[in-house]
Amino acid sequence: MNAVDVNTAVDVILIGILAAVWLTAGLLADGMPTAGSARQLRRRAGLLSALVGAGVVVFAAVPLVSELMPGVSAAPTAALLPAVPALLVLTATVRRLGWVRRGAGAFSTAPRTPVPPALRAAAAHPLLAAPLQITGLAALVGLPIAAGLVALPGGQATATAGIAAITIVLAVAVIGIRAALRHSRLAPLVMAPLKRDRDRTPVGAR
């Protein structure tokens, strides 16, 4: 096996691990709102936080490992695709995940307590699951780049890149719409108890 083959194999392994970590995080985030108890939700939030941390470590490892390899590495270029949504994860998702984890932790004395509607809606917020899933998808799209499969001649390369871009945009739109619809179904449950309490309040009562 020559140096080029070794570089390609290492690139594919790096981006493959990156994709696996972020796709797993996206799947776990997708199941957050279905947690049956506060303890289960807190456990899932903790595992999700660990996966996000692992994803960041893999991002950091890509340029470091590439520097140690002889020749040109395609891994840093492939990692640029998921790096953009990963920034959204670090700026928005991590904060919301912390809210969910602390909210579920408030029920530590009664861990079997059903997840309150407000906490379930927070776990289904689009900014929690969608950025993770988009990061995983982008890392998966980066695999052909790492494998050197996108080095096609002229017009064919342009056409392939156009098809890939359209596919990614459509997939991102589907992920975003699905997350928004699920959150919109759970959000009214948060207001329902408040509305019932308001309806029960006698006229003139303070």
C-alpha positions as MATLAB code, in Angstrom:
seq = 'MNAVDVNTAVDVILIGILAAVWLTAGLLADGMPTAGSARQLRRRAGLLSALVGAGVVVFAAVPLVSELMPGVSAAPTAALLPAVPALLVLTATVRRLGWVRRGAGAFSTAPRTPVPPALRAAAAHPLLAAPLQITGLAALVGLPIAAGLVALPGGQATATAGIAAITIVLAVAVIGIRAALRHSRLAPLVMAPLKRDRDRTPVGAR';
ca = [
       0.000    0.000    0.000;
       1.506    3.322   -1.083;
       1.381    6.654    0.775;
      -1.636    7.887   -1.199;
      -3.677    4.813   -0.272;
      -2.667    5.186    3.378;
      -3.705    8.859    3.377;
      -7.051    8.019    1.792;
      -7.708    5.247    4.298;
      -6.893    7.544    7.227;
      -9.061   10.323    5.765;
     -12.024    7.975    5.356;
     -11.604    6.640    8.902;
     -11.458   10.147   10.381;
     -14.504   11.451    8.522;
     -16.306    8.143    9.081;
     -15.837    8.467   12.840;
     -16.927   12.103   12.637;
     -20.090   11.133   10.767;
     -20.833    8.222   13.121;
     -20.560   10.377   16.258;
     -22.744   13.201   14.953;
     -25.324   10.886   13.362;
     -25.610    9.007   16.665;
     -26.057   12.324   18.478;
     -28.773   13.313   16.000;
     -30.638   10.037   16.508;
     -30.401   10.354   20.291;
     -31.641   13.950   20.153;
     -34.554   12.801   18.012;
     -35.661   10.480   20.809;
     -35.316   13.027   23.625;
     -38.987   14.123   23.625;
     -40.147   10.493   23.925;
     -38.435    9.928   27.291;
     -40.840    8.275   29.725;
     -39.508    9.849   32.914;
     -37.422   12.758   34.138;
     -34.561   10.395   35.011;
     -34.547    8.929   31.516;
     -34.572   12.393   29.973;
     -31.662   13.501   32.153;
     -29.721   10.372   31.240;
     -30.293   10.970   27.537;
     -29.282   14.624   27.875;
     -26.072   13.602   29.650;
     -25.217   11.036   26.969;
     -25.983   13.569   24.265;
     -23.654   16.089   25.913;
     -20.908   13.457   25.933;
     -21.461   12.731   22.229;
     -21.247   16.433   21.383;
     -17.981   16.612   23.295;
     -16.687   13.565   21.418;
     -17.682   15.169   18.127;
     -15.699   18.289   18.986;
     -12.674   16.147   19.878;
     -12.857   14.390   16.497;
     -13.082   17.773   14.751;
      -9.908   18.826   16.556;
      -8.207   15.536   15.714;
      -8.754   15.879   11.948;
      -6.145   18.626   11.284;
      -3.743   17.173   13.853;
      -3.753   13.700   12.308;
      -3.620   15.172    8.801;
      -0.442   17.075    9.705;
       1.213   13.843   10.790;
       0.418   12.084    7.517;
       2.742   12.457    4.514;
       1.331   14.049    1.409;
      -1.941   15.890    0.914;
      -4.923   14.975    3.088;
      -8.548   15.486    2.027;
      -9.929   15.130    5.562;
      -9.696   18.842    6.515;
     -11.622   19.802    3.381;
     -14.265   17.157    4.077;
     -14.562   18.350    7.683;
     -15.398   21.888    6.560;
     -18.901   20.781    5.513;
     -20.082   19.712    8.978;
     -18.061   22.441   10.709;
     -20.676   25.107    9.877;
     -23.702   23.398   11.505;
     -21.416   22.236   14.324;
     -20.856   25.906   15.203;
     -24.620   26.255   15.601;
     -24.567   23.226   17.889;
     -21.940   24.858   20.104;
     -23.665   28.251   20.192;
     -27.329   27.231   20.506;
     -27.864   23.498   20.971;
     -25.470   23.039   23.888;
     -27.187   25.825   25.819;
     -30.663   24.352   25.248;
     -29.377   20.909   26.127;
     -28.125   22.319   29.413;
     -31.582   23.747   30.135;
     -33.184   20.347   29.520;
     -30.625   18.544   31.650;
     -31.010   20.956   34.562;
     -34.808   20.863   34.235;
     -34.834   17.072   34.382;
     -32.351   17.173   37.260;
     -34.850   19.189   39.309;
     -36.830   15.957   39.675;
     -33.880   13.968   41.072;
     -35.784   13.279   44.312;
     -38.597   11.724   42.252;
     -36.819   10.287   39.198;
     -39.877    8.400   37.942;
     -41.875   11.600   37.606;
     -43.388   11.892   34.107;
     -41.717   14.512   31.948;
     -43.647   17.814   32.295;
     -45.088   19.197   29.022;
     -42.821   22.264   29.124;
     -39.711   20.117   29.503;
     -40.853   17.748   26.769;
     -41.458   20.694   24.435;
     -37.993   22.072   25.275;
     -36.472   18.684   24.406;
     -38.243   18.842   21.032;
     -37.081   22.363   20.163;
     -35.787   22.583   16.557;
     -32.501   24.140   17.697;
     -31.741   21.066   19.769;
     -32.110   18.163   17.337;
     -31.915   19.755   13.888;
     -28.325   21.158   14.086;
     -27.045   17.795   15.326;
     -28.771   15.914   12.524;
     -27.589   18.388    9.892;
     -24.012   18.105   11.196;
     -24.204   14.322   10.900;
     -25.637   14.568    7.395;
     -22.922   17.017    6.307;
     -20.213   14.746    7.723;
     -21.722   11.828    5.813;
     -21.641   13.870    2.601;
     -17.965   14.581    3.327;
     -17.082   10.878    3.082;
     -16.833   10.855   -0.752;
     -14.522   13.870   -0.519;
     -12.318   12.058    1.990;
     -12.297    8.984   -0.238;
     -11.304   11.031   -3.298;
     -14.432   10.008   -5.195;
     -15.444   13.544   -6.202;
     -12.356   14.197   -8.345;
     -14.309   13.955  -11.618;
     -13.463   15.714  -14.893;
     -14.841   19.215  -15.608;
     -18.541   19.350  -16.362;
     -19.273   16.030  -14.696;
     -17.771   17.319  -11.464;
     -19.906   20.470  -11.665;
     -23.072   18.467  -12.311;
     -22.309   16.085   -9.459;
     -21.629   18.982   -7.086;
     -24.926   20.618   -8.125;
     -26.911   17.442   -7.498;
     -25.200   16.973   -4.130;
     -25.940   20.581   -3.135;
     -29.632   20.249   -4.058;
     -29.880   16.975   -2.137;
     -28.299   18.530    0.958;
     -30.609   21.565    0.816;
     -33.676   19.341    0.510;
     -32.520   17.113    3.361;
     -31.851   20.132    5.589;
     -35.299   21.525    4.754;
     -36.957   18.202    5.639;
     -35.071   17.991    8.941;
     -35.964   21.591    9.851;
     -39.638   21.265    8.911;
     -39.991   17.958   10.769;
     -38.420   19.422   13.917;
     -40.625   22.526   13.736;
     -43.801   20.474   13.270;
     -43.007   18.212   16.214;
     -42.274   21.194   18.443;
     -45.504   22.894   17.351;
     -47.481   19.780   18.352;
     -45.970   19.744   21.841;
     -45.995   23.507   22.518;
     -49.822   23.785   22.970;
     -49.611   21.201   25.767;
     -47.547   23.712   27.752;
     -50.274   26.348   27.572;
     -53.182   23.962   28.198;
     -52.772   23.771   32.031;
     -52.425   27.563   32.216;
     -55.617   27.996   30.196;
     -57.524   25.547   32.404;
     -56.375   27.377   35.551;
     -57.417   30.697   34.020;
     -60.853   29.338   33.160;
     -61.332   28.119   36.716;
     -60.451   31.475   38.310;
     -63.638   33.226   39.577;
     -64.475   36.606   38.146;
     -63.010   39.381   40.324;
     -60.616   37.025   42.123;
     -56.970   38.093   42.501;
];
